[in-house]
Amino acid sequence: MNTQSIPEQAGNYTKLAAETMMDAMSQLRTAFEGKVSTRVSRGDVRTAILALLAEQPMHGYQLIREIEERTDGRWKPSAGSVYPTLQLLADEGLVTAEMSQDRKTYSLTEAGAELAKEAAAETPWAKEEAEQAAPASLLPKAGMELAQAVAQINRSGTPEQKQQAKDLLDETRRKIYSILAQS
């Protein structure tokens, strides 16, 4: 025989439902994490530098600021990654450095300019623009944003707000399946 009162049982069911929803959101997040990432690989530092120097000579901190600006703040490479990359590019004969106003300003050599043409299409901001133009890439991002909103309401919403969110998710799930049924 169950010795819990009805409110206690309801509370347990609510807690179980919330945990189930969080597990589902965690699975959704895991499924999309590999597809929607803000992390940038080391090779992209080199690519970004070459592409930016093709536009104009810059010093290291200008490069860092420009990369941060072009990625809308999602990527700000450290000086510890930019300056060694600039030195490597100089060692390879792809950039030259001149002292200007107590700073080293980097410019592309002819060989660097050739590589920079290819690099321009491979920068994180160019790739992002191409992905945004492709409809298939929009869905994982939307799923991640939905998971974040659901997690937030689960953490700080009232029981009524949580119920509204659950009802909306149920309705949305049905509508998504109906889209598949149309084809």
C-alpha positions in Angstrom: 0.0 0.0 0.0 1.3 3.5 -0.9 1.6 5.7 2.1 2.2 8.9 0.2 -0.5 11.5 0.0 -1.9 12.6 -3.3 0.1 15.9 -3.3 3.3 14.0 -2.6 2.6 11.5 -5.4 1.9 14.4 -7.8 5.1 16.1 -6.7 7.0 12.8 -7.5 5.4 12.6 -10.9 6.2 16.2 -11.7 9.8 15.6 -10.6 10.0 12.5 -12.8 8.5 14.4 -15.7 11.0 17.2 -15.3 13.9 14.7 -15.1 12.6 12.9 -18.2 12.3 16.2 -20.1 15.9 17.1 -19.0 17.1 13.8 -20.2 15.4 14.3 -23.6 16.9 17.8 -23.9 20.3 16.4 -23.0 20.0 13.8 -25.7 19.0 16.5 -28.2 21.9 18.7 -27.1 24.3 15.8 -27.5 22.9 15.0 -30.9 23.5 18.6 -32.1 26.7 19.5 -30.3 28.9 18.1 -33.1 26.9 20.0 -35.7 26.7 23.3 -33.9 30.0 24.3 -32.5 31.6 27.6 -31.6 35.0 26.0 -31.1 37.5 26.8 -33.9 40.4 24.6 -34.8 44.0 25.8 -34.8 44.2 25.6 -38.6 41.5 28.3 -38.7 43.8 30.8 -37.0 46.2 30.5 -39.9 43.3 30.7 -42.5 41.8 33.7 -40.8 45.1 35.6 -40.6 45.9 35.0 -44.3 42.4 36.1 -45.3 42.5 39.3 -43.2 46.0 40.2 -44.4 44.8 39.9 -47.9 42.5 42.9 -47.2 45.1 45.1 -45.6 48.3 45.0 -43.4 47.6 44.6 -39.7 49.3 44.0 -36.4 48.5 41.1 -34.1 45.9 42.8 -31.9 44.1 44.2 -35.0 43.8 40.7 -36.3 42.4 39.5 -33.0 39.8 42.2 -32.9 38.8 41.7 -36.5 38.4 38.0 -36.1 36.3 38.6 -33.0 34.2 41.2 -34.8 33.6 39.0 -37.9 32.5 36.1 -35.8 30.2 38.3 -33.7 32.2 37.6 -30.6 32.0 33.8 -30.8 35.7 33.5 -31.4 38.4 35.6 -30.0 41.8 33.9 -30.6 44.4 34.5 -28.0 47.6 36.3 -28.5 49.2 33.0 -27.7 47.8 31.5 -30.9 48.0 34.5 -33.2 51.6 35.6 -32.6 53.1 32.1 -33.0 51.1 31.7 -36.2 52.3 35.0 -37.5 55.9 33.9 -36.8 55.3 30.6 -38.6 53.9 32.4 -41.6 56.9 34.7 -41.6 59.2 31.7 -41.4 57.4 30.2 -44.4 57.9 33.4 -46.3 54.1 34.1 -46.5 54.2 37.3 -44.5 56.6 40.1 -43.8 56.7 42.3 -40.7 57.6 46.0 -40.6 57.9 48.1 -37.5 55.3 50.9 -37.6 54.5 53.1 -34.6 56.3 50.7 -32.2 54.3 47.7 -33.5 55.0 45.0 -36.0 52.6 45.3 -38.9 52.3 42.2 -41.0 51.7 42.1 -44.8 51.4 39.2 -47.3 54.2 38.3 -49.7 53.3 37.2 -53.2 53.3 33.6 -52.1 51.1 34.5 -49.1 48.7 36.4 -51.4 48.2 33.2 -53.5 47.3 31.2 -50.4 45.1 34.0 -49.0 42.8 33.7 -52.1 42.0 30.1 -51.1 41.9 31.0 -47.4 39.1 33.6 -47.8 36.5 31.0 -48.5 37.6 28.8 -45.6 37.4 31.3 -42.8 35.0 30.6 -40.0 32.9 33.6 -40.9 32.7 32.6 -44.6 31.9 29.0 -43.7 29.2 30.3 -41.3 27.6 32.4 -44.1 27.6 29.4 -46.4 26.0 27.3 -43.6 23.3 29.9 -42.9 22.4 29.9 -46.6 22.0 26.1 -46.5 18.6 25.2 -45.0 19.9 21.9 -43.5 22.1 23.7 -41.1 19.3 25.8 -39.7 17.6 22.9 -37.9 20.3 21.8 -35.5 20.8 25.4 -34.4 17.1 25.8 -33.8 17.0 22.5 -31.8 19.9 23.7 -29.6 18.2 27.0 -29.0 14.9 25.2 -28.1 16.8 22.9 -25.7 18.3 25.9 -24.0 14.9 27.5 -23.5 13.4 24.4 -22.2 16.2 23.9 -19.7 15.8 27.5 -18.5 12.1 27.1 -17.9 12.7 23.8 -16.2 15.2 25.4 -13.8 13.3 28.6 -13.0 9.8 28.4 -14.2 6.7 28.1 -12.1 4.7 24.8 -12.2 2.2 26.6 -14.5 4.9 27.8 -16.9 6.4 24.3 -17.0 3.0 22.8 -17.8 2.5 25.4 -20.6 5.9 24.6 -22.0 5.2 20.9 -21.9 1.9 21.4 -23.7 3.6 23.6 -26.3 6.3 21.0 -26.9 3.7 18.2 -27.3 1.9 20.4 -29.9 5.1 21.3 -31.7 6.2 17.6 -31.8 2.9 16.7 -33.4 3.2 19.5 -36.0 6.7 18.4 -36.9 5.5 14.9 -37.5 2.7 16.3 -39.6 5.3 18.0 -41.8 6.9 14.6 -42.5 3.5 13.1 -43.2 2.9 15.6 -46.0 5.7 14.3 -48.1 
